[in-house]
Amino acid sequence: MIYVTPVMDDTIFAHSSGAAPAAIAVIRVSGPGADGALLALTGRLPSPRLAQFTALRDADGGLLDRALVLWLPGPGTATGEDSAELHCHGGRAVIAAVLAALGALPGLRPAQAGEFTRRAFANGRIDLAEAEGLADLLTAETELQRQSAMAMAGGAFSAMVAAWRERVLLASARLEAVLDFGDEDDVAALPAGFGGVLAALADDIAHWLTAPRAELLRDGFRIVIAGPPNAGKSTLFNALVGSEAAITAPLAGTTRDVLTRPIAMAGVPLVLVDTAGLREDGADAIEVIGIARAEGAMRAADLVLWLGAEGEGTAGCWEIAAQSDRAGAPAKVDARHHISARTGAGMDRLRDDLVATARSALPRAGEAALNARQHGLLSDARVTLSAAATQTDVLLAAEDLRQARRAFDALLGRAATEDMLDTLFARFCIGK
C-alpha cells in the first residue's frame, strides 16, 4: 500500500468498527462537510451530541438503513473538526450501501489509514508521542503491551516532556537576562546554580534512557532453545508453544532452520525460537546453513536455554537438564531446571521462571516505554543539557539549551517532517 500525504481540509469518511458482519457498524465522518452529509442522509441536523434514531436515505430517497446518528460539532471532537457518526446495522451490504451514499456526495472522500488520528494530531488534540502510543495500542496483543501503550497514549510521557521543556525555557530565560544586561556587573556571569539545575534535569532524563525499551515489549522477549542434535529442543519448543509446531524425530539433523513462534505466557509477550542441532561432524550442506543460523539466533537472544553439555553454552545461558524421564540422559550438576517436556515434569516451574525473568526485563505494568525515535531524541537532549551544565560561555550554553528544546519539540511533534508522519500514520487502520 502506497501512503499519500492527505489533504487536511476536505471531508473524509470510513467504516471505523470491527469487520462485518457484526451487530453494529460505526461509520465516521470528519471535516467541514460533516453537517452536509448528515443533512443529505437524514434530512435534518440532529441536536449536538445527542444520539437520535432516524432513517438513512440515498440521493434518490431509497431507504439504506435505520440507524443511530450523532452530530459532533468541532472543535471539541476527537479530530478537532466537525464530525458525525452513523451507528448502522453491521451487515456487509448495509455498510457498503451507506459508504456508497457518502462517496456520492460532493466534497467527501474515503479516509486513508490513520487519517482521523492524523487530523487529531494536526489540530492539536493529541501530540506525536500520544499518537505513537495509540498506534501501539491498536496492535497490542498482551496485557503488558496494552498497559504500556495506554500510558503513552494517555499522555504520561508527553506531560513529562512538557515539564522538562518548561524547565529548559526557564533556564533559557535566565541566560537571556545575562545576554541582555551583560554590561552590568551583577549579571555578567552565568546565574548562580545554573549548572546544577541542568545537571539535575539531565539526570532525570537518564532514568528514562536506562528503562526497558518499547521494541522489546512490542516484539517480545526472545528465548532461543539451543543444543546438539537429539537434545530435546523441538520437543521442549512444542511444549512451550502448546502445539506440534516443530517436527520431532530421533534422527540427527531433523531441525534444519530457525523456527520462530510469538506467544503470550501469563500476559507476557515472548518469542520462542527452535534451532538446528549444533554439531561439527556429519552435517550436510543444508544443515551447515541451519547451524550457522542457530548460532546467529543465539547471539540475538534475550535468553538462551542450553540443552547441551554443561558449560558449553553461551555466557548467561540457562543450563537445562532436559529429557529427565529418559534413562541415560546427560546429567548436569548445576542445572537451573530439570525437565521432561514429554511427561511435563518440571515444566510449570520452567514456565514460571521464564515469565518472571521476561517480566523483569520488560517495562513495568502501566509504565510508558520509549521507542527508538523517542530514545534517540531524549538521548540528544540529555547530551546537550549535560554540555550546557558545564559551559562557561553564555552563548554556547544558550545554543545547547536551544538544541535541547528542539529535541523536546520533536518528541511532541512540534518539529516533525511529513515523511516521518506518513510512516507513523500508515501504521493505523482505515477509520482510525
TILOZA-113245 format. One record per atom (N, C-alpha, C): x, y, z; residue in three letters. Coordinates in pm, whole numbers, plus 50000, padded with zeros to 5 digits. Example, Ala and Ser with C-alpha at 12.3 -4.5 7.8 and 13.67 -1.06 7.14 Angstrom:
513194943150780ALA/512304955050780ALA/513204967050780ALA/512854977550708SER/513674989450714SER/512905000350787SER/
***
This chain:
500844988150000MET/500005000050000MET/500875012550000MET/500605021949907ILE/501325034449900ILE/500565044949979ILE/501265050950074TYR/500615061050158TYR/500885074650098TYR/499825082150069VAL/499925095450013VAL/499555105550121VAL/500405115650140THR/500105125850240THR/498745132050210THR/497785131150302PRO/496415135150272PRO/496215150250275PRO/495205154650200VAL/494745168450209VAL/493915169650336VAL/494185179950418MET/493605180550551MET/492375189550562MET/491945195750451ASP/490825204950462ASP/489575199950390ASP/489545187250353ASP/488335181650294ASP/487635172750396ASP/486575166050354THR/485785157850446THR/485995143150414THR/486275135350517ILE/486595121250499ILE/485565112650571ILE/485455100150528PHE/484555090550593PHE/485165076750587PHE/484745068050679ALA/485255054350681ALA/484425045950776ALA/484395032950747HIS/483865023050841HIS/484915021250950HIS/484585024251075SER/485585025251181SER/485475014351287SER/484515005451277SER/484374994851376SER/484894981751319SER/484644970651390GLY/485194957851351GLY/484644952551220GLY/485294941951173ALA/484934936251044ALA/483504931051044ALA/482844932950931ALA/481474927850914ALA/481534912750886ALA/480424905750917PRO/479184910750976PRO/479304912251128PRO/478544921851180ALA/478534924451324ALA/477184930451359ALA/476894931251488ALA/475604936851528ALA/475494951451488ALA/476574959051510ILE/476574973351483ILE/477824976851404ILE/477694985851309ALA/478834991451238ALA/478845006551260ALA/480015011851294VAL/480155026251315VAL/480875032251195VAL/480235041951133ILE/480825049051019ILE/481075063451063ILE/482325067751049ARG/482725081051094ARG/482845090550975ARG/482505103150999VAL/482665113750901VAL/483345125350973VAL/484355131450912SER/485055142550976SER/485465152750872SER/485225165550903GLY/485605176250813GLY/484495186550799GLY/484735196750720PRO/483755207650711PRO/482435203650649PRO/482395192450577GLY/481145188050516GLY/480395177650596GLY/480765175450723ALA/480095165250804ALA/478635168650826ALA/478325181550848ASP/476915185350868ASP/476115183150741ASP/476705186450624GLY/476015184350498GLY/475755169750470GLY/476685161150512ALA/476495146750493ALA/475295141850573ALA/475175146550699LEU/474025142550781LEU/472725147650721LEU/472735160050674LEU/471525165550612LEU/471125157550490LEU/472115153450410ALA/471815146050288ALA/471235132350319ALA/471745125650423LEU/471305111950451LEU/470075111450542LEU/469895121550626THR/468785120950724THR/467725131750703THR/468045141950626GLY/467085152650601GLY/467075163350707GLY/467855161650815ARG/467895171850918ARG/469185170250999ARG/469525180751071LEU/470725180351153LEU/470315177751298LEU/470725166451355PRO/470315163251493PRO/470895173251592PRO/470365173151713SER/470915181251820SER/472345176751850SER/473255186051880PRO/474645182351906PRO/474765172352020PRO/475595161951997ARG/475995152152099ARG/474815144952163ARG/473755143252085LEU/472585135952133LEU/472225125452028LEU/472385112752065ALA/472105102051969ALA/470625101951932ALA/470355101051803GLN/468975100951756GLN/468785089551657GLN/467655082951667PHE/467325071851578PHE/466575077451457PHE/467085074451339THR/466485080251219THR/466765071351098THR/466095074350989ALA/466285067050864ALA/467415073350785ALA/468225064850723LEU/469275069350631LEU/468795066550489LEU/468855076650402ARG/468365075150266ARG/469415079950166ARG/469425073750049ASP/470355077749944ASP/469805089849869ASP/470505094049764ALA/470125106049691ALA/468765104849624ALA/468345092549597ASP/467035090349532ASP/465925088249634ASP/466225089149761GLY/465225087149865GLY/465065072749909GLY/465865063849853GLY/465775049749891GLY/466285047450032GLY/465615038650105LEU/465995035950244LEU/467255027350247LEU/468275032350313LEU/469535024950331LEU/469505016650459LEU/469055022850567ASP/469035016150697ASP/468355025550797ASP/468025020350912ARG/467585028551024ARG/468685027751128ARG/469175039351171ALA/470405039551250ALA/470365050451357ALA/471255049051453LEU/471515059751549LEU/472565069051486LEU/472335082051491VAL/473285091551435VAL/473685101551543VAL/474905106251533LEU/475455116251626LEU/476045127651546LEU/475685139751582TRP/476275151851525TRP/477205157851631TRP/478515159051596LEU/479545163251690LEU/480275175351633LEU/479765187351659PRO/480425199251606PRO/481785201651672PRO/482765206051592GLY/484095208951644GLY/484115222051720GLY/485225225251789PRO/486485217751786PRO/486605206951894PRO/485595205551980GLY/485695196152091GLY/485355181952049GLY/486035176851947THR/485815163251898THR/487145155851893THR/487105143051860ALA/488335135151854ALA/489315140751753ALA/488825145651641THR/489705150951537THR/489895166051546THR/489075172751629GLY/489105187251634GLY/488285193851526GLY/487565185751446GLU/486755190751335GLU/485285187451360GLU/484415193351278ASP/483035188751276ASP/483025173951238ASP/482265166051313SER/482255151551290SER/480845146051302SER/480665134251248ALA/479395127151259ALA/479685112351270ALA/478785105351338GLU/478875090751347GLU/477525084751310GLU/477585074251232LEU/476395066751193LEU/476535052651250LEU/475655048951342HIS/475695035751404HIS/474625027251335HIS/475085019951233CYS/474175012351146CYS/474134997751189CYS/473264990151123HIS/473344975651133HIS/474634971051064HIS/475224960351118GLY/476574956651076GLY/476684946650964GLY/475694945550879GLY/475794936650764GLY/476664942850655GLY/477314934450576ARG/478214939550472ARG/477484948250370ARG/476284943850331ALA/475534951350230ALA/475114965050283ALA/474704965550411VAL/474314978450470VAL/475504987950473VAL/476644982950519ILE/477844991350526ILE/478214996450387ILE/478224987450291ALA/478594991250154ALA/477655001850098ALA/476345000350125ALA/475375009950072ALA/475555023750135ALA/475785024250265VAL/475955037250331VAL/477255043850285VAL/478335036150274LEU/479595041650226LEU/479455046850083LEU/478715039549999ALA/478505044049862ALA/477715057049857ALA/476725058349946ALA/475935070649951ALA/476785082449995ALA/477665080250090LEU/478565090850134LEU/479545094550023LEU/480065084549955GLY/481025087049848GLY/480425094549731GLY/479105093849715ALA/478445100849605ALA/478215115649636ALA/478425119649760LEU/478205133649798LEU/479405142049757LEU/479175154149708PRO/480295162749667PRO/481155166749787PRO/482475166249768GLY/483405170549872GLY/483765160049973GLY/483205147949962LEU/483535137150055LEU/484405126749985LEU/485305120850060ARG/486145110150005ARG/486475100050115ARG/486785087650078PRO/487185077750179PRO/488475081850249PRO/488565078850377ALA/489755082250455ALA/490895072550425ALA/492115077350439GLN/493285068750432GLN/493545062650570GLN/494455053250574ALA/494825047050701ALA/495345057650798ALA/494765057850917GLY/495235066851022GLY/494895081451004GLY/494025084550905GLU/493815098750874GLU/493005105850982GLU/492105099151049PHE/491365105451158PHE/492335109451270PHE/493245100351303THR/494205103251409THR/495185114151364THR/495545113951237ARG/496455124351188ARG/495805138051199ARG/494515138851172ARG/493815151651187ARG/493765155851335ARG/493595146151422ALA/493625149351565ALA/494975155251604ALA/496055149551549PHE/497395154951575PHE/497555168851515PHE/497135170451388ALA/497285183351321ALA/496495194351389ALA/495385190751450ASN/494515200651516ASN/494805202051665ASN/495895196051712GLY/496315197951850GLY/495545190051952GLY/494765180051908ARG/494015171952005ARG/494915161852074ARG/495935157252006ILE/496945148452065ILE/498305152852012ILE/499375149152083ASP/500705151852031ASP/501275139251970ASP/502505140151919LEU/503065128951845LEU/503335116951933LEU/503805119052055ALA/504065107852146ALA/502765100452178ALA/501685107852196GLU/500385101552221GLU/499905093852099GLU/500155099151979ALA/499785092151857ALA/500565079151843ALA/501845079251878GLU/502655067151873GLU/502145056851973GLU/501745061552090GLY/501165052352188GLY/499875046352138GLY/499055054352070LEU/497805049352016LEU/498055038851908LEU/499075041051826ALA/499425031051724ALA/499815017751790ALA/500585018551898ASP/500965006351970ASP/499754999852037ASP/498815008052083LEU/497615002752148LEU/496784994552049LEU/496714999151926LEU/495924992051825LEU/496514978451790LEU/497824976851810THR/498464964051778THR/498784955851902THR/498404960752020ALA/498714953552144ALA/498004940052148ALA/498744929652186GLU/498184916152194GLU/498284910352334GLU/499054916552421THR/499184911652559THR/498814922852656THR/498594919152779GLU/498194928852880GLU/499314939052906GLU/500554934452909LEU/501664943752929LEU/501754953852815LEU/501584949152692GLN/501614958252577GLN/500484968352587GLN/499314963652626ARG/498164972752636ARG/498414983552741ARG/498894979552857GLN/499084989052965GLN/500154999452931GLN/501234995052868SER/502285004452830SER/501795014152722SER/501075008852625ALA/500535017352518ALA/499525027252573ALA/498705022852670MET/497745031852731MET/498445043352803MET/499555040252870ALA/500305050752940ALA/500835061052842ALA/501365056452729MET/501895065752630MET/500765073352561MET/499715066252522ALA/498585072752454ALA/497865082352548ALA/497875079552676GLY/497195088052773GLY/497945100652810GLY/499165102152759GLY/499895114652779GLY/500865114852895GLY/501155103452958ALA/502075103353072ALA/503465108153032ALA/503975102752921PHE/505295106952874PHE/505265121252822PHE/504205124852751SER/504095138452697SER/504115148852808SER/503425146052918ALA/503415155353030ALA/504815157053088ALA/505555145953094MET/506915146753146MET/507805155053054MET/507685152852923VAL/508475160652827VAL/508125175452835VAL/506845178452847ALA/506415192452858ALA/507005199052982ALA/507075191553092ALA/507655196953216ALA/509145199253198ALA/509845189953132TRP/511265191853105TRP/511485204253017TRP/510655205552916ARG/510775216852824ARG/510575230052899ARG/509635230252991GLU/509385242453068GLU/510605245953153GLU/511255235853209ARG/512465238453289ARG/513585244053201ARG/513685239253079VAL/514695244452986VAL/514355258752946VAL/513075261552925LEU/512665275152891LEU/513025284953003LEU/512805280853127LEU/513155289453240LEU/514655291853246LEU/515435281353220ALA/516895282953218ALA/517315292153104ALA/516655290852989SER/516975299452875SER/516645313952906SER/515555316252978ALA/515185329953013ALA/516235336153104ALA/516815328253193ARG/517875333353281ARG/519115337153199ARG/519395329253095LEU/520525332753010LEU/520255345352929LEU/519005346952888GLU/518655358952812GLU/518905371552895GLU/518635370453024ALA/518915381853112ALA/520405385153112ALA/521235374753111VAL/522675376953107VAL/523075383652976VAL/522495378652865LEU/522835384252734LEU/522325398552718LEU/521155401452776ASP/520575414852762ASP/521275425252848ASP/521765420952965PHE/522345430453060PHE/523785426653094PHE/524475421352995GLY/525835416653020GLY/526815427353058GLY/526495439753035ASP/527415450253071ASP/527295454253218ASP/526295448453288GLU/526125451553429GLU/526845441153514GLU/527585445453613ASP/528435436353690ASP/527665425053757ASP/526415427653802ASP/525705417553880ASP/525095406553795ASP/525085408153661VAL/524555397553576VAL/525535394153464VAL/526795396853483ALA/527775394753378ALA/528155380153361ALA/527915371753459ALA/528305357753453ALA/527055349053450ALA/527285335953429LEU/526165326653433LEU/525465327253569LEU/524145325453573PRO/523425326353701PRO/523935316053801PRO/523845319353926ALA/524285310254031ALA/523465297454029ALA/524135286154040GLY/523455273254041GLY/522955268653906GLY/523315275753799PHE/522805272653666PHE/523195258353624PHE/524475255153642GLY/524935241853601GLY/524275230753678GLY/524045232753807GLY/523415222453888GLY/521985219653847GLY/521255230253808VAL/519875228353764VAL/519825219653639VAL/520715222453543LEU/520735214853419LEU/521245200653440LEU/522215199053529ALA/522715185653558ALA/521625177053622ALA/520805182953708ALA/519705175553769ALA/518675171453663ALA/518415180253569LEU/517475176853462LEU/518035165753375LEU/519335166353344ALA/519955155653265ALA/519875142353339ALA/520005142453470ASP/519895130153549ASP/518465124553544ASP/517465133253548ASP/516075128753537ASP/515845121553404ASP/516405127153298ILE/516255121153165ILE/516995107753157ILE/518155107053223ALA/518935094653221ALA/518135082853275ALA/517275085353372HIS/516445074753427HIS/515575068453319HIS/515005076553232TRP/514175071453123TRP/515015063953019TRP/516225068652996LEU/517075062352894LEU/517545048552935LEU/517595045753065THR/518045032553109THR/516875022753128THR/515655027453111ALA/514485018753128ALA/514335009453008ALA/513654998053026PRO/513414988952914PRO/512724995952799PRO/513054991852676ARG/512574998652557ARG/511264992852505ARG/510585000752426ALA/509294996552369ALA/509464985252269ALA/510604984852197GLU/510794974352097GLU/510784960452161GLU/511394959252278LEU/511394946252346LEU/509984942352386LEU/509194952052429LEU/507814949252467LEU/506974945852345LEU/507164953352236ARG/506374951052116ARG/506734937852047ARG/508044935052036ASP/508484923251962ASP/508464910652047ASP/508564912152179GLY/508554900552267GLY/509954896952316GLY/510024891652437PHE/511264886852497PHE/511684874152422PHE/512874874352362ARG/513284863952268ARG/514044852852341ARG/513484840752339ILE/514054829152407ILE/514454818852302ILE/515734815652296VAL/516254806152198VAL/516594793052268VAL/516094782052212ILE/516394768652263ILE/517504762852177ILE/518634759552240ALA/519804755352163ALA/520464743252228ALA/521254736352148GLY/521964724552195GLY/522304715452079GLY/522894703952106PRO/523264694651999PRO/522034687251946PRO/522194679451839PRO/521064671551788PRO/520524661951893PRO/519214659551886ASN/518544649651973ASN/518644653052122ASN/518744666052153ALA/518814670052294ALA/517434673152349ALA/516414672452266GLY/515044675352311GLY/514604689652285GLY/515314696552196LYS/514994710752171LYS/513594712552112LYS/513294705352007SER/511994707051940SER/510844702152028SER/511074691852106THR/510034687152198THR/509734697752303THR/510774704152355LEU/510574715052451LEU/509894726852383LEU/510304729952263PHE/509694741052188PHE/508194738552172PHE/507824726652131ASN/506404723452112ASN/505634724352243ASN/506264719952352ALA/505584720252482ALA/505344734552527ALA/506284743352503LEU/506124757352543LEU/505144764752453LEU/505184761452323VAL/504264767852229VAL/502844762652248VAL/502724750052287GLY/501414744052305GLY/500854737852179GLY/501734734552083SER/501284727951960SER/502474720751899SER/502174712151802GLU/503224704751734GLU/503784713351621GLU/504384724551657ALA/504894733951557ALA/506174728851491ALA/506984721551566ALA/508254716651514ALA/508184701551496ALA/508784696551390ILE/508854682251366ILE/509864676151463ILE/509474665351527THR/510384658351616THR/510604644251565THR/511854639551572ALA/512204626051528ALA/513544622451590ALA/513834609551606PRO/515094605451666PRO/516294607051575PRO/516084612251453LEU/517184613851359LEU/517904626951382LEU/519234626651386ALA/520024638851399ALA/519804647551276ALA/519694660551299GLY/519534669851186GLY/518104671551140GLY/517114667151221THR/515714668851181THR/515354683551165THR/515754691751263THR/515524706151252THR/516694712251178THR/516384718951064ARG/517454724250979ARG/517404739350965ARG/516454745651028ASP/516344760051016ASP/515844765651149ASP/515834778751160VAL/515314785451278VAL/513794786051268VAL/513104781351369LEU/511644781551374LEU/511224790851487LEU/510404800751453THR/510034811251548THR/508544811551570THR/508124813051697ARG/506704814351729ARG/506524825051839ARG/505774835751811PRO/505424845251916PRO/504274839951999PRO/504374840752129ILE/503294836252217ILE/503144846052332ILE/502044845152403ALA/501854852552528ALA/501754842252639ALA/502584843752741MET/502574834652855MET/502294842852979MET/501164840453043ALA/500734848253159ALA/500704863153128ALA/500294866553005GLY/500184880552965GLY/501484886952925GLY/502574879352920VAL/503884884752885VAL/504224880552742VAL/504604890052654PRO/504934886452515PRO/506294879652506PRO/506314867852449LEU/507554860252431LEU/507684856352284LEU/508914854452241VAL/509194848652110VAL/510064836452135VAL/509544824752102LEU/510284812252121LEU/510934808251989LEU/512194803951997VAL/512964800751879VAL/513564786851894VAL/513214777951800ASP/513824764651793ASP/514934765351690ASP/516024758251716THR/517194759151628THR/517694745451588THR/518504745451482ALA/519144733151438ALA/520154728451542ALA/520314715151553GLY/521284709651646GLY/522704713651609GLY/523484717551710LEU/524844722051687LEU/525784710051692LEU/526484707751582ARG/527484697251578ARG/528524700751472ARG/529724695151488GLU/530814698251396GLU/530964687751287GLU/530564675351314ASP/530774664451218ASP/529444658851170ASP/529414654351048GLY/528264647050994GLY/527164655750938GLY/527284668850940ALA/526234677650888ALA/526404679450738ALA/525284678550663ASP/525354681250520ASP/525314696250495ASP/525334700150366ALA/525454714350332ALA/524284722550385ALA/523064717050376ILE/521884724250422ILE/521914725550575ILE/522284714850641GLU/522324715350787GLU/523374725150836GLU/524484726550761VAL/525514736250798VAL/524944750350799VAL/524114753250699ILE/523464766450696ILE/522564768150818ILE/521804757650851GLY/520934758150968GLY/521704760351096GLY/522874753951108ILE/523704755651228ILE/524194770051237ILE/524594775851124ALA/525054789751124ALA/523924799051168ALA/522704796251121ARG/521564804551162ARG/521254802651310ARG/521434790451359ALA/521214787951502ALA/522194796051586ALA/523434796551543GLU/524434804351617GLU/524104819151614GLU/523594823951499GLY/523164837951492GLY/521984840751583GLY/521044831251590ALA/519884833051677ALA/520304833651824ALA/521294825751860MET/521784826051998MET/522404839652032MET/523114845351937ARG/523724858451962ARG/522664869351977ARG/521514867951908ALA/520464878151911ALA/519444875752022ALA/519614865052101ALA/518614861352200ALA/518684870152324ALA/517534871752387ASP/517504877752520ASP/517824867252626ASP/517544854752593LEU/517834843552684LEU/518004830952602LEU/519024823052636VAL/519254810152570VAL/519014799052671VAL/518184789452633LEU/518004777252710LEU/518944766852650LEU/519984763152724TRP/521024754352669TRP/520744739952713TRP/520524731352614LEU/520214717352640LEU/521404708252613LEU/522564714052584GLY/523754706152555GLY/524564703152680GLY/525794698752656ALA/526694695252766ALA/526934707452854ALA/526984705052983GLU/527104715953079GLU/528384723753054GLU/528254737153055GLY/529414745753038GLY/529734749252895GLY/529024743652797GLU/529334746152656GLU/528394756352593GLU/527444761552669GLY/526524771552615GLY/527114785552616GLY/526354795152570THR/526794809052566THR/526784814952707THR/527494826052722ALA/527534832852851ALA/526134837252892ALA/525784834453017GLY/524484838553068GLY/523334829253034GLY/523614818352965CYS/522534809152928CYS/522044801553052CYS/520854796153039TRP/520324787453143TRP/520684772953108TRP/521304766253202GLU/521564751953184GLU/520264744253212GLU/519774737153112ILE/518544729453124ILE/518864714653110ILE/518544706953212ALA/518674692353205ALA/517374686953149ALA/517344684853018ALA/516124680452951ALA/516054665252949ALA/514914660052909GLN/514704645652894GLN/515004638153024GLN/514574644253135SER/514874638053265SER/514174624653283SER/513184621653197ASP/512494608853205ASP/513224597853131ASP/514254601453053ARG/514944591652968ARG/516164586153040ARG/516244573053044ALA/517424566653105ALA/518664570153024ALA/519714573753093GLY/520964576953025GLY/521044591252975GLY/520054599553006ALA/520104613452964ALA/521284620353033ALA/521994629352961PRO/523154636153021PRO/522784643253151PRO/523594641253253ALA/523344647653383ALA/524004661253387ALA/523414670253464LYS/524004683453483LYS/524084686153632LYS/525264690553677VAL/525474693053819VAL/524754705553865VAL/524784715953779ASP/524264728953822ASP/523174733753726ASP/522244724853693ALA/521164728653601ALA/520174737853671ALA/519694747853599ARG/518674756753655ARG/517344749453664ARG/517074740653565HIS/515824732953567HIS/516094718853517HIS/515434709253581HIS/515394695353535HIS/513974693053484HIS/513844689553356ILE/512504688753297ILE/512374676453209ILE/511134673153182SER/510784663953074SER/509624670352999SER/509914675352880ALA/508844681452800ALA/507824670952757ALA/508244658352752ARG/507324647652710ARG/506304644452818ARG/506764643352944THR/505844639953053THR/505294652353124THR/505964663853106GLY/505534676053174GLY/506234678553305GLY/507104669453347ALA/507804671153475ALA/508674683753470ALA/508514692353570GLY/509314704353581GLY/508924715753489GLY/507944713653402MET/507594723753303MET/506914735953365MET/506094733753465ASP/505424745253526ASP/506434754553593ASP/507424748753660ARG/508454757153722ARG/509254764753617ARG/509544758153505LEU/510264764853397LEU/509444776353341LEU/508164774053317ARG/507314784653263ARG/507254796553360ARG/507074793853488ASP/507014804653586ASP/508314812653587ASP/509434805653577ASP/510744812253577ASP/510914820853452ASP/510484815753337LEU/510584823453213LEU/509734836153219LEU/508524834753271VAL/507634846353280VAL/508234856853374VAL/508724852553490ALA/509284862053587ALA/510514869053529ALA/511364861553459THR/512574867353401THR/512234877253291THR/511314873453203ALA/510914882453095ALA/510234894853150ALA/509384892953249ARG/508674904453306ARG/509654914653367ARG/510724909753429SER/511704918853490SER/512494926453385SER/512584921053264ALA/513334927653157ALA/512474937153075ALA/511164936053089LEU/510234944353013LEU/509794956353096LEU/509244966553031PRO/508704977753108PRO/507674972953210PRO/507634979553325ARG/506684975753427ARG/505264978953382ARG/504314971753438ALA/502914973553401ALA/502494988053419ALA/501904993753314GLY/501425007453319GLY/502485017953301GLY/503715013953270GLU/504815023453253GLU/505035025953106GLU/505085038553065ALA/505345041852925ALA/506765037752889ALA/506945032452769ALA/508255028052722ALA/508625035552595ALA/509895039052581LEU/510355046952468LEU/510635038152348LEU/510235042852229ASN/510655036152107ASN/511985041852061ASN/512505036751949ALA/513855040751905ALA/513915055751875ALA/512895061151812ARG/512885075451779ARG/512905083851906ARG/512045080352000GLN/511965087952125GLN/513255086752205GLN/513815074752208HIS/515045072552284HIS/516175080952224HIS/516265081352091GLY/517315089052027GLY/517205103952056GLY/516005109352048LEU/515805123552074LEU/516055127052220LEU/515615118252309LEU/515835120852451LEU/517325119952485LEU/518025110852419SER/519465109952438SER/520155122652390SER/519705127952276ASP/520275140552226ASP/520045151852327ASP/518825152352383ALA/518515162852481ALA/519425161752602ALA/519645149652649ARG/520495147852768ARG/521935152152738ARG/522445148852620VAL/523815152652585VAL/523975167852584VAL/523025174852521THR/523135189452513THR/522935196052649THR/522065190352732LEU/521865195852865LEU/523125193852952LEU/523745182152939SER/524975179653014SER/526075189152969SER/526125191952838ALA/527115201352787ALA/526865215352840ALA/525575219352840ALA/525225232752890ALA/525565234153037ALA/525435223253112ALA/525705223853257ALA/527165226753288ALA/528055223853194THR/529495225853218THR/530055237853142THR/529205244853068GLN/529675256252990GLN/530005268153080GLN/530975275853034THR/531275288653099THR/530935300353007THR/530745297252878ASP/530385307552781ASP/528865308252769ASP/528305320152789VAL/526855321752789VAL/526255318252653VAL/526875322452545LEU/526335319952411LEU/526315304952380LEU/527385297952416LEU/527425283552392LEU/526385276352477LEU/526215280552600ALA/525195274552686ALA/523795276852629ALA/523555289052578ALA/522255292052519ALA/521985283352396ALA/523015280752316GLU/522845272252198GLU/522555257752240GLU/523225253052343ASP/522935239452393ASP/521485238352438ASP/520985248352507LEU/519595247952552LEU/518635248352433LEU/518995255752330ARG/518145256052211ARG/518065242352146ARG/519195235352141GLN/519195221952084GLN/518345212352169GLN/518395213852300ALA/517565205552388ALA/516085208152362ALA/515725220952345ARG/514325224252316ARG/513885218152183ARG/514765218152086ARG/514435212151956ARG/514145197251971ARG/514925190452053ALA/514685176152075ALA/513345173852143ALA/513015182052242PHE/511725180752309PHE/510575183752213PHE/510745193952129ASP/509705197252031ASP/509485185651933ASP/510575179251892ALA/510445167851800ALA/509755155951868ALA/510005154151996LEU/509335143352069LEU/507825145052067LEU/507375157452079LEU/505945160252086LEU/505335163151948LEU/506185163451844GLY/505665165551710GLY/505585180051669GLY/506225188951743ARG/506195203051704ARG/507205206051595ARG/508045196451565ALA/509045198151458ALA/509185184851385ALA/508065179951328ALA/508045166951263ALA/508025168651111ALA/508725159851039THR/508715160250893THR/507525152550839THR/507115155950717GLU/505985148950655GLU/506295134150634GLU/507535130950597ASP/507885116850574ASP/507715108750701ASP/508155114550815MET/508025107250941MET/506555105550978MET/505745115950957LEU/504325114950987LEU/503645104750897LEU/504015104450769ASP/503435094650677ASP/503725080450725ASP/504955078050769THR/505345064750816THR/504555060750940THR/504395070051034LEU/503665067051156LEU/502215064051128LEU/501515072951060PHE/500065071451046PHE/499685060450948PHE/500625056050864ALA/500355044550779ALA/500215031650860ALA/500685031850988ARG/500555020051075ARG/499105017951120ARG/498285028351112PHE/496915027551162PHE/496005020751059PHE/494865015951107CYS/493875010051017CYS/493035021150955CYS/492325017450848ILE/491355026650791ILE/490265029250896ILE/489885041950912GLY/488825045251006GLY/489315049451142GLY/490675049451162LYS/491205053551292LYS/492045066151273LYS/
***
